[in-house]
Amino acid sequence: MRRKLAVLLMVALIPLSGAAACGQAIEDRAREEVDKQVEKGKQRVNDEVQKGRDRVEKELTNAQEQVQDGTKKAKEKAGGGQ
């Protein structure tokens, strides 16, 4: 009787262990997908940050050129007016 009960118990537990293994596979797959989406999000943020830096550098360069042009014109006007 004990042996029969042990066999029945084993038979009952085998599908449960398979379901647990299947659940773990699903969890692992979901975790991989989440990680992939997080990496995509990080890359998108990094791209936007780089675009912002490039825009700021361009604006800075333009402003520096305008200041240099203004300084040059002011010097020419000051030198030419004397």
C-alpha positions in Angstrom: 0.0 0.0 0.0 2.8 2.4 0.9 4.6 1.6 -2.3 1.4 2.2 -4.4 0.9 5.5 -2.6 4.5 6.5 -3.2 4.1 5.7 -6.9 0.9 7.7 -7.1 2.5 10.6 -5.4 5.5 10.5 -7.8 3.2 10.4 -10.8 1.3 13.4 -9.4 4.5 15.4 -8.8 6.1 14.8 -12.2 3.6 17.1 -14.1 4.0 19.7 -11.3 7.7 19.8 -11.7 7.3 20.1 -15.5 4.9 23.0 -15.0 7.4 24.6 -12.7 10.1 24.2 -15.3 7.8 25.6 -18.0 7.0 28.5 -15.7 10.6 29.2 -15.2 11.2 29.2 -18.9 8.4 31.7 -19.4 9.8 33.8 -16.6 13.3 33.7 -18.1 11.9 34.6 -21.6 9.9 37.5 -20.1 12.9 38.8 -18.2 15.0 38.7 -21.4 12.3 40.7 -23.2 12.2 43.2 -20.5 16.0 43.5 -20.5 15.9 44.0 -24.2 13.3 46.7 -24.0 15.2 48.4 -21.2 18.4 48.4 -23.4 16.4 49.9 -26.3 15.1 52.6 -24.0 18.6 53.4 -22.7 20.0 53.6 -26.3 17.2 55.9 -27.3 17.9 58.2 -24.3 21.6 58.1 -25.1 20.8 59.0 -28.8 18.6 61.9 -27.7 21.3 63.2 -25.2 23.9 63.0 -28.0 21.6 65.0 -30.4 21.2 67.6 -27.7 24.9 67.8 -27.1 25.5 68.2 -30.8 22.9 70.9 -31.1 24.4 72.8 -28.1 27.9 72.5 -29.6 26.6 73.8 -32.9 24.9 76.8 -31.2 28.0 77.5 -29.2 30.2 77.5 -32.3 27.7 79.8 -34.1 27.7 82.2 -31.1 31.5 82.2 -30.9 31.7 83.0 -34.6 29.1 85.8 -34.2 31.2 87.3 -31.3 34.4 87.1 -33.4 32.7 88.7 -36.4 31.2 91.5 -34.1 34.6 92.0 -32.5 36.3 92.2 -35.9 33.8 94.7 -37.2 34.0 96.8 -34.1 37.8 96.9 -34.4 37.6 97.8 -38.1 35.1 100.6 -37.3 37.2 101.9 -34.4 40.4 101.8 -36.4 38.8 103.2 -39.6 37.0 106.1 -37.8 40.2 107.6 -36.4 
